[in-house]
Amino acid sequence: MKCILMSALLLTTVTTGAMAQEQRPNVVIMLGDNVGYGDIGAYGAGEIRGMPTPRIDQLASESLRLTQYLVEPACSPSRAALLTGRYSVRSGLNGVIIGGTPNTLQAGEVTLAELFKTKGYATAIAGKWHLGADEQSWPTRQGFDEYHVGVLESTDGTLYRESMQRQGMPEQAIVGAEPSVWESEPDGTLKKVRPYTLEYRKQVEGDIAKASVDFIDRASKGNEPFFLYVGWTHTHYPTRTAPEFEGKSRIGIYGDAVMELDFRTGQVLDAIKAAGIEQNTIVIWLSDNAAAPTAGPFDTRYGFNGPFREMVSVHDFLPTLASIIDAEVPTDRPIDGVDQSAFFTGAQEKSNRESLITFVADEVAGVRWRSFRLYPKQFVMAGGNPSMNGLAGNRMEMNGFPAIYNIEADPREEVNVVGTAAWVVGPYLRVIGDYQKSLVDHPNPKGFSLTEFGK
């Protein structure tokens, strides 16, 4: 087996040999939730931080590492980017989806699962979705045959009951706001199977792993290849683990959750091996948007994003996997991902990507070009390192000049080199200009804001 590892928590195994049509590979994507670059042993954490991750580290040891892998800066945007190959702003999903708001994945989007279906794949998802609860947005209406242990919303919702009880809210209102766990019927209809509570939070990761293992066992015996998307809920707050992982790490509940996530990952990898399909299965392990050390209860803030600024892109998977399985990428809309299949399989030395735009709401927040990152507005946070604050940071106008960092020389982005590297503004403006041209025929939908109304 030839393996590929990409940094920022992306591990991929790729089969050797030609991807002949009759030998199309199975694909398993595992997505961690709020896991930091600096939380995994393969990136210098693990035992050193009191929370070993042997299964993920083993996968890393068999893999090729990329040094500049980028995602979008929040849960819903990264998931939208992963499944559509497009900047999340193009689908109106560039903010975190909160239940009760109109943000939702539209029926007209073409997802990775829908591309796999065009090539005869069996498709399934287990775990977190977070791309909207409207029926048009359900995984089973977006190319997935099955949905198990379905967490449609964010895990934040498990805190609603306790918070609402403190405010004296009636039980009927609490039940209406409390998230649920869902399962799909044979016709794709979703049904509630239980409330998603703090108590069930202890059990959910094990159930996601079991559902994934069961699907792999069933699908591997079929006559068609399969695509499985595993949406883990660790290490998103509020953190709870199965009893056997309580006290497992040396740093408390966050470390316990990292170690359970590692174990559950191993269960999925073991199922692939037990099914005898290792040599024809691509496995992708990644995190959605890095750790959130400024969010949630204090004892869950131990996630670490390593030495890099949290603007960590998943857009390339759709065109890359489409190329591998010989599926057609949509041509009626902008696709921001690039085909990396030759790079991932070793046929070429370098990546096909040299730039990426990152958005906060519908505003360009940063532009990556080669080894430089430019910010139209500088991120500032009084009394703290801006690289640790992400969306919690404030942004400030810089007198008409962008802040420029050479992240190869300065990975923590502490030295603004606008005075000596202003020439980078030329490529920066070209990247922005190309994006703006794409909006002429394909304008972005109006995004939803919880702070600006009537616009």
ChimeraX attribute file (.defattr): number of C-alpha atoms within 10 A of each C-alpha:
attribute: neighborCount
match mode: 1-to-1
recipient: residues
	/A:1	14
	/A:2	15
	/A:3	21
	/A:4	25
	/A:5	23
	/A:6	21
	/A:7	19
	/A:8	30
	/A:9	30
	/A:10	25
	/A:11	26
	/A:12	27
	/A:13	27
	/A:14	22
	/A:15	19
	/A:16	12
	/A:17	12
	/A:18	9
	/A:19	15
	/A:20	11
	/A:21	11
	/A:22	9
	/A:23	13
	/A:24	21
	/A:25	25
	/A:26	27
	/A:27	24
	/A:28	26
	/A:29	19
	/A:30	23
	/A:31	23
	/A:32	26
	/A:33	26
	/A:34	24
	/A:35	27
	/A:36	26
	/A:37	28
	/A:38	22
	/A:39	27
	/A:40	28
	/A:41	22
	/A:42	20
	/A:43	16
	/A:44	13
	/A:45	18
	/A:46	22
	/A:47	14
	/A:48	10
	/A:49	17
	/A:50	17
	/A:51	25
	/A:52	24
	/A:53	24
	/A:54	18
	/A:55	19
	/A:56	22
	/A:57	18
	/A:58	13
	/A:59	21
	/A:60	24
	/A:61	14
	/A:62	16
	/A:63	19
	/A:64	20
	/A:65	19
	/A:66	16
	/A:67	11
	/A:68	16
	/A:69	16
	/A:70	24
	/A:71	25
	/A:72	28
	/A:73	23
	/A:74	24
	/A:75	25
	/A:76	28
	/A:77	30
	/A:78	30
	/A:79	26
	/A:80	29
	/A:81	30
	/A:82	24
	/A:83	22
	/A:84	30
	/A:85	27
	/A:86	24
	/A:87	27
	/A:88	27
	/A:89	24
	/A:90	24
	/A:91	23
	/A:92	21
	/A:93	29
	/A:94	28
	/A:95	22
	/A:96	18
	/A:97	23
	/A:98	19
	/A:99	18
	/A:100	9
	/A:101	12
	/A:102	14
	/A:103	24
	/A:104	23
	/A:105	25
	/A:106	19
	/A:107	14
	/A:108	10
	/A:109	18
	/A:110	18
	/A:111	24
	/A:112	22
	/A:113	25
	/A:114	20
	/A:115	24
	/A:116	25
	/A:117	18
	/A:118	13
	/A:119	17
	/A:120	13
	/A:121	25
	/A:122	23
	/A:123	26
	/A:124	25
	/A:125	28
	/A:126	27
	/A:127	26
	/A:128	26
	/A:129	26
	/A:130	26
	/A:131	26
	/A:132	24
	/A:133	22
	/A:134	15
	/A:135	17
	/A:136	15
	/A:137	21
	/A:138	26
	/A:139	28
	/A:140	23
	/A:141	16
	/A:142	21
	/A:143	20
	/A:144	24
	/A:145	22
	/A:146	23
	/A:147	26
	/A:148	23
	/A:149	26
	/A:150	28
	/A:151	25
	/A:152	22
	/A:153	23
	/A:154	22
	/A:155	24
	/A:156	16
	/A:157	19
	/A:158	23
	/A:159	16
	/A:160	18
	/A:161	20
	/A:162	12
	/A:163	12
	/A:164	16
	/A:165	13
	/A:166	9
	/A:167	9
	/A:168	9
	/A:169	12
	/A:170	10
	/A:171	12
	/A:172	8
	/A:173	12
	/A:174	17
	/A:175	13
	/A:176	9
	/A:177	16
	/A:178	18
	/A:179	25
	/A:180	21
	/A:181	22
	/A:182	22
	/A:183	19
	/A:184	20
	/A:185	14
	/A:186	10
	/A:187	9
	/A:188	17
	/A:189	15
	/A:190	20
	/A:191	13
	/A:192	14
	/A:193	13
	/A:194	13
	/A:195	15
	/A:196	22
	/A:197	20
	/A:198	19
	/A:199	13
	/A:200	17
	/A:201	19
	/A:202	18
	/A:203	14
	/A:204	24
	/A:205	24
	/A:206	19
	/A:207	17
	/A:208	25
	/A:209	25
	/A:210	19
	/A:211	21
	/A:212	27
	/A:213	20
	/A:214	13
	/A:215	21
	/A:216	23
	/A:217	16
	/A:218	11
	/A:219	21
	/A:220	18
	/A:221	10
	/A:222	10
	/A:223	10
	/A:224	16
	/A:225	22
	/A:226	23
	/A:227	25
	/A:228	24
	/A:229	23
	/A:230	26
	/A:231	27
	/A:232	26
	/A:233	25
	/A:234	27
	/A:235	31
	/A:236	25
	/A:237	25
	/A:238	20
	/A:239	23
	/A:240	24
	/A:241	27
	/A:242	17
	/A:243	10
	/A:244	9
	/A:245	18
	/A:246	18
	/A:247	15
	/A:248	20
	/A:249	21
	/A:250	14
	/A:251	14
	/A:252	16
	/A:253	23
	/A:254	28
	/A:255	29
	/A:256	26
	/A:257	29
	/A:258	27
	/A:259	28
	/A:260	25
	/A:261	26
	/A:262	20
	/A:263	19
	/A:264	21
	/A:265	20
	/A:266	19
	/A:267	18
	/A:268	23
	/A:269	18
	/A:270	14
	/A:271	21
	/A:272	22
	/A:273	13
	/A:274	13
	/A:275	15
	/A:276	13
	/A:277	15
	/A:278	20
	/A:279	17
	/A:280	21
	/A:281	23
	/A:282	21
	/A:283	26
	/A:284	22
	/A:285	21
	/A:286	25
	/A:287	27
	/A:288	30
	/A:289	31
	/A:290	31
	/A:291	28
	/A:292	27
	/A:293	20
	/A:294	17
	/A:295	14
	/A:296	14
	/A:297	11
	/A:298	10
	/A:299	15
	/A:300	22
	/A:301	19
	/A:302	19
	/A:303	23
	/A:304	20
	/A:305	23
	/A:306	22
	/A:307	14
	/A:308	19
	/A:309	19
	/A:310	24
	/A:311	24
	/A:312	23
	/A:313	26
	/A:314	28
	/A:315	27
	/A:316	24
	/A:317	22
	/A:318	29
	/A:319	25
	/A:320	22
	/A:321	21
	/A:322	18
	/A:323	17
	/A:324	19
	/A:325	22
	/A:326	18
	/A:327	18
	/A:328	13
	/A:329	20
	/A:330	14
	/A:331	7
	/A:332	7
	/A:333	14
	/A:334	16
	/A:335	19
	/A:336	21
	/A:337	23
	/A:338	16
	/A:339	20
	/A:340	21
	/A:341	20
	/A:342	16
	/A:343	15
	/A:344	22
	/A:345	19
	/A:346	12
	/A:347	9
	/A:348	12
	/A:349	10
	/A:350	11
	/A:351	15
	/A:352	15
	/A:353	13
	/A:354	10
	/A:355	15
	/A:356	21
	/A:357	21
	/A:358	24
	/A:359	19
	/A:360	17
	/A:361	18
	/A:362	20
	/A:363	11
	/A:364	15
	/A:365	18
	/A:366	22
	/A:367	23
	/A:368	22
	/A:369	19
	/A:370	16
	/A:371	15
	/A:372	20
	/A:373	24
	/A:374	24
	/A:375	21
	/A:376	20
	/A:377	19
	/A:378	21
	/A:379	20
	/A:380	17
	/A:381	17
	/A:382	8
	/A:383	6
	/A:384	10
	/A:385	15
	/A:386	22
	/A:387	20
	/A:388	22
	/A:389	20
	/A:390	23
	/A:391	16
	/A:392	14
	/A:393	18
	/A:394	14
	/A:395	16
	/A:396	12
	/A:397	13
	/A:398	12
	/A:399	8
	/A:400	8
	/A:401	16
	/A:402	21
	/A:403	22
	/A:404	26
	/A:405	23
	/A:406	21
	/A:407	19
	/A:408	14
	/A:409	11
	/A:410	15
	/A:411	15
	/A:412	19
	/A:413	22
	/A:414	14
	/A:415	14
	/A:416	16
	/A:417	16
	/A:418	17
	/A:419	10
	/A:420	9
	/A:421	13
	/A:422	13
	/A:423	10
	/A:424	16
	/A:425	16
	/A:426	9
	/A:427	15
	/A:428	22
	/A:429	12
	/A:430	11
	/A:431	18
	/A:432	14
	/A:433	11
	/A:434	10
	/A:435	14
	/A:436	12
	/A:437	11
	/A:438	13
	/A:439	12
	/A:440	9
	/A:441	9
	/A:442	13
	/A:443	13
	/A:444	15
	/A:445	12
	/A:446	13
	/A:447	16
	/A:448	19
	/A:449	15
	/A:450	7
	/A:451	5
	/A:452	7
	/A:453	7
	/A:454	4
	/A:455	6
